[in-house]
Amino acid sequence: MKKTKPAAATPAKPSNSASALTETPNIRYRAQESASPTVPCTIQAPVDGGVVMSDRAYILIDVLPGRTSDVVKALSDIAQIKTIDPCWGKPDIIVVVEVQNQDALTQLVLSRIHEIEGVAKTDTHLVYRLKDNTAT
């Protein structure tokens, strides 16, 4: 008796992943024309004619137990902070800041964030821009 091959599985119709991702609540995405719609982003640096106008940094904040909501509230009063994301585990909070220069970042971290009651430790990561080294 001749065995029949099972019919090939019909591939599922591809869903419109771009709209599925962009419709996800509480996730912020960069503008569609400048990024792949499948890559989530939390912030895009301000651009004026292609020139980045400020420095951006990620600050990872460890908080004393039970103080996360107090620290988030205090952070929300700082204009240079663009996003505040409380997290499970360590760090307890990740913030994205935009400042005019590294001196302003130093003042922000040491004079404003470290002074918030409940902040135990910070870890700051300054974003740098890669230059295109190809000769034209």
C-alpha positions as CSV (number, residue, x, y, z in Angstrom):
1,M,0.0,0.0,0.0
2,K,1.3,3.3,-1.0
3,K,1.7,5.9,1.8
4,T,0.5,9.3,1.1
5,K,2.5,12.3,2.2
6,P,0.7,14.6,4.6
7,A,-0.3,17.9,3.1
8,A,2.3,20.6,3.6
9,A,1.3,22.9,6.4
10,T,-0.1,26.0,5.1
11,P,2.0,28.9,6.3
12,A,0.1,31.3,8.5
13,K,-0.6,34.6,7.0
14,P,2.0,37.1,8.2
15,S,0.4,39.5,10.6
16,N,1.0,43.1,10.1
17,S,3.7,43.2,12.8
18,A,4.3,46.9,12.5
19,S,0.8,47.8,13.5
20,A,0.8,45.0,16.1
21,L,3.9,46.5,17.7
22,T,2.9,50.1,17.5
23,E,-0.5,49.4,19.0
24,T,1.0,47.8,22.1
25,P,0.1,50.0,25.0
26,N,2.7,51.6,27.2
27,I,5.6,51.1,24.7
28,R,7.0,54.2,23.0
29,Y,8.4,53.9,19.5
30,R,10.5,56.2,17.4
31,A,8.9,57.6,14.3
32,Q,8.2,55.0,11.6
33,E,10.3,56.7,8.9
34,S,13.5,56.7,11.0
35,A,13.5,53.2,12.6
36,S,12.5,49.7,11.9
37,P,8.9,49.2,13.2
38,T,10.0,46.0,15.0
39,V,12.6,47.7,17.2
40,P,11.2,49.5,20.2
41,C,12.8,52.7,21.3
42,T,12.1,54.9,24.3
43,I,13.4,58.2,23.1
44,Q,14.8,60.0,20.1
45,A,17.3,62.7,20.6
46,P,16.2,66.2,19.5
47,V,17.4,66.9,15.9
48,D,17.8,70.2,14.2
49,G,18.9,69.7,10.6
50,G,20.5,66.4,11.5
51,V,22.6,67.9,14.4
52,V,22.1,66.5,17.9
53,M,21.5,69.4,20.1
54,S,22.2,67.9,23.5
55,D,23.9,65.0,25.3
56,R,21.8,62.0,26.3
57,A,22.5,59.6,29.2
58,Y,21.0,56.6,30.9
59,I,21.0,56.7,34.7
60,L,20.4,53.5,36.5
61,I,19.2,54.1,40.0
62,D,19.2,51.8,43.0
63,V,16.7,52.7,45.6
64,L,16.3,51.9,49.3
65,P,13.6,49.3,50.0
66,G,10.0,50.7,49.9
67,R,11.1,54.1,48.5
68,T,10.7,53.6,44.7
69,S,7.4,55.5,44.3
70,D,8.8,58.4,46.4
71,V,11.9,58.6,44.2
72,V,9.9,58.4,41.0
73,K,7.8,61.3,42.2
74,A,10.8,63.4,43.0
75,L,12.5,62.5,39.7
76,S,9.4,63.7,37.8
77,D,10.0,67.2,39.0
78,I,13.4,67.4,37.1
79,A,13.0,68.9,33.7
80,Q,16.1,67.2,32.1
81,I,14.6,63.8,32.8
82,K,12.8,62.6,29.7
83,T,11.7,59.1,30.8
84,I,11.4,57.4,34.1
85,D,11.0,53.6,34.1
86,P,10.7,51.7,37.4
87,C,12.0,48.1,36.9
88,W,12.0,44.7,38.7
89,G,15.4,43.8,40.0
90,K,18.5,46.0,39.8
91,P,18.5,48.8,38.9
92,D,15.2,49.8,40.5
93,I,14.7,52.8,38.1
94,I,16.2,53.7,34.7
95,V,15.9,57.3,33.6
96,V,16.9,58.9,30.3
97,V,18.2,62.5,30.6
98,E,19.1,65.2,28.1
99,V,21.5,67.8,29.1
100,Q,23.5,70.6,27.4
101,N,26.9,69.1,28.2
102,Q,28.8,66.7,30.5
103,D,29.2,69.4,33.2
104,A,25.4,69.8,33.4
105,L,25.1,66.0,33.6
106,T,27.5,66.0,36.6
107,Q,25.5,68.6,38.4
108,L,22.3,66.8,37.7
109,V,23.5,63.5,39.1
110,L,25.5,64.8,42.0
111,S,23.3,67.8,43.1
112,R,19.8,66.7,42.2
113,I,19.5,62.9,41.9
114,H,21.9,62.0,44.7
115,E,20.1,64.4,47.0
116,I,16.7,62.6,46.7
117,E,15.9,60.8,49.9
118,G,15.8,57.0,49.1
119,V,18.4,57.0,46.3
120,A,21.1,54.5,47.3
121,K,23.3,54.5,44.2
122,T,23.5,55.6,40.6
123,D,25.3,54.3,37.5
124,T,25.4,56.8,34.7
125,H,26.0,55.9,31.0
126,L,26.6,58.8,28.6
127,V,25.5,58.1,25.1
128,Y,28.1,58.9,22.4
129,R,27.7,59.3,18.7
130,L,29.7,57.2,16.2
131,K,31.2,59.1,13.4
132,D,31.2,57.7,9.9
133,N,34.9,57.2,9.0
134,T,34.3,56.5,5.3
135,A,36.1,58.9,3.0
136,T,34.1,60.5,0.2
